[in-house]
């Protein structure tokens, strides 16, 4: 597609044309748009000579260091962090820079010195060790004897290599030194002494009138302290965790613990057996010792661990506690293949523990036990739990003592609650599946549990963490064993982990994705965060565009489109004062503000990141708008660019999308481009006509909203005609009459029971309708909240006209509904799915899981939970069995009029309980009687609500899921309609503008013309219509108006 980006050539700063994009060359300066810096190429050649071919991740690190950027190394075991640190230090030192390398132990210092010597020999470089020279390497460890000579030579070393302990003890002797580059191989060892952070910053020149050096550190295994926040303040990065949340584990349930020896025999050497107590460990060890080589590891005795690592013991036994010796910190992927849990990991809270429980535990307990009326009354006061602490403790103790409540994800028994400890399970079973340079190994975890209540709660809670268990009967043990073994052989043959830049629209979405894989490292570019986490295939750099980055210019061609229908785009500017969005001006055209957020800043950051990775993945929303953002990024960034399409922000969906990357959908893109150009052309031309006619610059017009405005006006005029009706409270019936006293006869004609199917799950239009009708949310509010629910990973994509339910969606419903599940696909064409929850978690449980920190969200208020609840109930109801209703048919004679009415008088069933899709009315008294009525003056037709207007748009083919709320919002923003009591009323301006447009330009803005254009857009989207012919037709039409 031919396109021009105004002033966005990365080489000359002038226009970037489609020809230059295709050829990747700037025509003005005849230079490549993307070229590797010379110094980077030199380092790569340098690295090849001393180490070998650099990995793609090492190339990325080199680019950062050589640009002078500080960062934390985020990478799995075996990627070559240490060899990179040594190589880049030698490279920089050879160019006159001073470098300092910090290791945790003296042994590693010695190894580093030997490696540096080997590197130098391969290069033919002469280095001096612990003495001055042209290229001098100083090192210090516990065996150094010439200490005085070392400290005297300290200022003359080009490379210094010491332990972290040396830094802490001898900083006074080093404090006047300045290093251009510092590499910390194990940041945990440095952070043990919090003052080391300040010491390192000082050595980098911070706080001195010296050039700021570069710092590279490894990620942390332990929790970093507050001092580490100084890295963000002065060096623009934070340290992440090296504990990555990646696992390739088959989770298996075994209800018979007696077959443990049989499984051990079939699977062979290499596993850990977890028990709930040391005594249980000893019992298991004793029972297995005769037939297997087993050992026990506890916090007091870990000698068997060394035997296991050398292959002299086949299985280790330890306790399943979160900070247990065999649960954390073990990294033996070749030896640990299987985990066996004798009893689900749990923790118990007894009545007596409630007295000492901290406030956050009290809140969690209250949310768990809220079915009790006494607890429910205290729920609204939980935010200030300290004020009700004493009362809450007593109520909770009473409820626990009774032990008669049931919840899905815990076991309540008299006097205690048993909580499944899923975090410990994930941590422990994760020992069998480790991420390293060549991918992730496969493991298997077997859970032996005889207590069915505990097992059921354990599996339920595991589902919150996307874990799925299968029974042993469904597992082919021999195949499982083969897969586990092969993953350890194959992964050693080739490297698959490579860096990739993942770009999404919003910071919330970026943050949510980063959380899937652990605590990310973060770099900041002018306050723009870039998260860094590893997956089994990629080292992901994740950041956000904040929506669209370009839009059509105004002052070139025909409102931004040149001859040949070539759109000209430039960066979007947003006014910080009034939030107005524009493209051409340097100050805000609306309020004159000069504090402008220009998307050029984000483009510059993205270009830098794309140069680092050479591979870009676009994860914007799966719709035409998301495709346009992806198209702009592909044109403006260097490297290979592919699209990741996911319809829910969950770890499962993201990994699936990363495994099925695709090229851009050109048809989807062209439909968006045509839609935007059409909107610009008709909007600008009609707006100018309106402004000229009324002499007011603040008026505007558009095609799609004009029919919608007309419907509001038409209904308003109908509503002004009043009629008198009589409402009969006893019958809950309204009839047209002006009599207050009525002779009424009621006869029952039929009394039947029938089964009814529930309604399908939500589409965009039906969600907007219910949210407005039930929750009184406006269309724009609903879409904003739904966007936040989607980005927080709680619901599927909310711009859809599909009711289809995926197999995974049905599985969620099946697990939640149990025997009430029927399952309906609600088939409709296309890849999109209905709007549904991403987990089988109801509103009450969601609130509790957020309180527990299992689910992380930001800024949630009542309406987030209310809308989620609506979506959850409607979806679960759609997957239920039919519900039963009792229907009565009456013949009613009132005021000489006879009418028949069928009314539902009873409804039962899970589907109805979840979502009340029928209105249940009361039974009518049969017979003849006089009744009083309430006379009311009512409109002959009710005013439209936002819900009604959206329904009309859907029924009449105006707009689409992504534009329903936008169209309604435009009517409000232009002050063409106002809302009173939830009803839409046209303003004087609205009526005047509509009448002017209809009188003069009806053929171009009629309902029929607008509907036809929507069909053309759909045809472009499906590849059935050429976008250029559509643009030509639109252009010819617009030219008739101008």
RARA-V967059 format. One line per field, one symbol per residue. phi: phi as a letter, one per 30 degrees, with the letter a starting at -180 (. if undefined). psi: psi as a letter, one per 20 degrees, with the letter a starting at -180 (. if undefined). burial: 1 if it has 9 or more other C-alpha atoms within 8 Angstrom, else 0. A space follows every 10 residues. Layout:
phi = ???
psi = ???
burial = ???
This chain:
phi = .dabcdhbdd ccicdccddd ddchbdddch bddbbddedd dddddededc bkdddddddd ededddcicc acdcadeidj ddddeddddd ddddciccbb cccdbdeddd eddddddded dddiccccch adadbcccbb bdcdcddddd dddedcddbc bbdddeeddc dedcdcdbcd bbccdbdedd decedddddd ddddjdjbdb dddcbbbddc ccdddddddd dddcbiabcc cddcdcbbbd cbcbdcddce eddedddidj abccbdbddd eddddddced cbdbbcbbdc bbdddddddd idbdbcbadc becddccbic bbddcccbbb cdjddbbcbc eddddcdded ddddddddcd ddeddedced cddcdddced ddeddddddd ddiccbbdca ccbejabccd cddddddddd ddbccbeckb dcbbbcccbc dddddddddd ddddcicbcb dedccdedde eddddddddd dddacbdbdb cccbdceddd ddddddcjcd dbcbchiddb dbbccdcbcd ccabcijdcb bddccbichj bdeihcdccb ddcbdddcid cabddcbddc cidcdcccde dddddddddd ddcibbcccd edaedddded dedddccdid bbcccbcacb dedddddddb dbdddddddd dddddddddd dddddddddd dddcibddca badddddddd dddedddddd dcbcbccced chbcbdaccd cbdbbbbdca bbcbcbdddd ddcedddddd dddccicddd dddddddddd ddicbdecca cccdcddddd dedddddidd dcibdhebdj ddcddbdcbd cddddeeddd ddidccbbid bedddddeed ddddddddcd deccbccccc cccbhiccbc bcbdcbbbkd edddbddbcc cddcddkcac bdbcdbcbdd bdddcedddd dddddcicia edcedddddd ddddhdbbcb iiccbdddde dddddddddc bedcbddddd dddedddddd dcicbddddd dddddddddd dd
psi = ppqpopkjpi gijaqorhgh ggikpohgil qphoqpqghg hggggggghh gapqrhhhgg gggggiikpq rpooqrqjik gghgggghgh gghijjqpqp pprhrhghgg gggggggggg ghikppqpok qqrhnpopqp aijphmgghg hhigiiphpp orrhhggghk hhiihiqpph pppohnhghg ihohihghgg hghijpirmq qpapppqrrq hrpqahhiih hgghjkqqpa qjnpmpqmpo pppoioiijg hgggghhaqm rppprirhgh ghggghhihh iqoqrpprhi ojhigggghi jiqhpqprqm qhkqhjhqjp nmhhhohqpp onppprqqor ghhhhjprhh hggggghhki hphhghhigi jhhlhhhjgg ggggghhggh hgkjqprhkr poroirpopp nhgggggghi hioqpahjbp qqrqppoopi ohgggghghg hhhhjkppqq qhhjpngghg ggggghhhgh iihqpipqqq ooprgqhggg ggghhhjaoq qpqpolioqo qoqqaihqop oprqilbqiq rqrhkpbnlj prqjloqoqr qpqpphgjjq prghqirpig ijqinpopih ghggghgghh hghjpppokr qmrhghhggg ggghhiqrrp prppopjqmq gghggghhil qrrqohgggh gggggggggg ghggghghgg gggikpijqr rrghighghh hggghghhhi oqqpqppohh ilqpqorjph pqpppppohq orqqpqqrqr rqrgghghgh hgggikqrgh gghgghghgg hjkhrrpjnq jqjqprhhgh hggghghcii pgophlpqqr iqrrorqirl orgghggghg hijgpprpkp ahhghggggg ggggghhijr rqqpqppppq ppppkjqpqp ppqpiqpqqh ghhgoniqop rqqqpqaprp qqqopqoqqh pqqqrhgggh gggghjkpar hiighggghh hghjkhqrpo kiqppqrggg gggghgghhh kghijrgggg hhhghhghhg hjjipphhhg hgggghghhh g.
burial = 0011111110 0000111101 1001110000 0010000001 1011011111 1001011111 1111110011 1111110010 1001111111 1110001111 1111010111 0110111111 1100001111 1100111111 1000000001 0011001111 1111111100 1001100111 1111111111 1001111110 1111110000 0011111111 0000001111 1100111111 1101011111 1111001000 0001001001 1111110101 1100100110 0011111100 0101101110 0011111111 1101111100 0010111111 1111110011 1001000010 0111111111 0100110110 0100100110 0110111011 1010000011 1111111111 1101101111 1111111111 1111111111 0001111111 1111000011 1000000001 1011001100 1000111111 1111111111 1111111111 1111100011 1111111111 1111100111 1110010011 1100111111 1111110000 0110001100 0010010111 0110111011 1111111111 1101111111 1101011110 1111111111 0011001000 1001001111 1111101111 1111111101 1000000011 1111111111 1110110110 0111111100 0000000001 0111111100 1000000101 1111111111 1110101111 0110111111 1111111101 1111100011 0111001000 1010000000 0011111101 0010111111 1100000000 0001111111 1111111111 1111111111 1111000000 0011111111 1101100001 1000000000 1011100011 0011111111 1011001110 1101111111 1101111100 0011111001 1011011100 1101110011 1001011111 1100101001 1101001100 00
